[in-house]
Amino acid sequence: MRVGPNHVLFTDFETSRKMSSARSQYTKGPYYEGTRAMPGKDHLASITDEKKHSTLKRQLAPGVSPTWHVILCSQTLMVAISRVVLWSGERRLRALGK
């Protein structure tokens, strides 16, 4: 429901998704500044300036991309496997008395 020339109120989730989606025609208003954890310090969701938001989002993207997670998990898995192999080898050597 439109409550002013640049203000709308809504209660359903689908409208919220549509308004918050990428390339939406809607922009964030002053309400979002109130979601800051520290006064005057923005986080990704509280930035109302679209250029600043895009810049920060682009900087954070590698940390949340599926590819990055696959690489990190693969490296972590390889380290874990190496540790198990070393541990089992040491255990076998102890069993043989060496």
C-alpha positions in Angstrom: 0.0 0.0 0.0 1.4 3.4 -0.9 1.5 5.7 2.1 3.4 8.6 0.5 5.0 9.7 -2.7 8.2 7.6 -2.0 6.9 5.3 0.7 5.1 1.9 0.6 4.0 -0.5 3.4 3.7 -4.2 2.8 3.3 -7.4 4.9 3.9 -10.3 2.6 7.2 -12.1 2.1 6.9 -12.2 -1.7 6.8 -8.4 -2.0 9.8 -8.2 0.3 11.7 -10.6 -2.0 10.8 -8.7 -5.1 11.7 -5.3 -3.6 15.1 -6.6 -2.2 16.1 -8.5 -5.3 19.1 -7.7 -7.5 18.4 -4.9 -10.0 15.1 -4.0 -8.2 13.8 -0.5 -9.0 13.3 0.1 -5.3 15.9 1.8 -3.1 16.6 1.6 0.6 15.3 4.4 2.8 16.4 5.8 6.1 14.9 2.9 8.0 17.9 0.7 7.1 20.3 3.2 8.8 18.6 2.2 12.0 19.7 -1.4 11.6 23.4 -0.5 12.1 25.1 -2.5 14.9 27.2 0.5 15.7 26.0 4.1 15.1 27.6 5.6 12.0 29.1 2.2 10.9 27.4 0.6 8.0 27.2 -3.1 7.1 26.1 -4.5 3.8 22.4 -4.5 4.7 22.4 -1.0 6.2 24.1 0.9 3.3 21.6 3.1 1.5 24.0 4.4 -1.1 23.8 2.1 -4.0 27.3 2.6 -5.3 28.8 2.0 -1.9 26.6 -1.1 -1.5 27.7 -2.5 -4.9 31.4 -1.9 -4.1 31.2 -3.6 -0.7 29.1 -6.5 -2.2 31.7 -7.0 -4.9 34.5 -7.0 -2.4 32.7 -9.6 -0.2 31.5 -11.8 -3.1 34.6 -14.1 -3.2 34.1 -15.1 0.4 30.6 -16.3 -0.2 30.8 -17.8 -3.7 30.2 -21.5 -4.0 33.5 -21.9 -5.9 35.5 -20.4 -3.0 33.7 -22.8 -0.6 34.5 -25.8 -2.7 38.2 -24.8 -2.9 38.3 -24.2 0.8 36.5 -27.4 1.7 38.7 -29.4 -0.7 41.9 -28.0 0.9 40.5 -28.7 4.4 39.6 -32.2 3.4 43.0 -32.8 1.9 44.7 -31.6 5.2 42.4 -33.9 7.2 43.1 -36.9 5.0 46.8 -36.2 5.2 46.6 -36.2 9.0 44.7 -39.4 9.1 47.2 -41.1 6.8 50.1 -39.8 9.0 48.4 -40.9 12.2 47.6 -44.4 10.9 51.2 -44.8 9.6 52.6 -43.8 12.9 50.2 -46.2 14.7 51.2 -49.0 12.4 54.9 -48.3 13.0 54.3 -48.3 16.8 52.5 -51.7 16.5 55.5 -53.1 14.6 57.8 -51.8 17.4 59.7 -49.3 15.3 
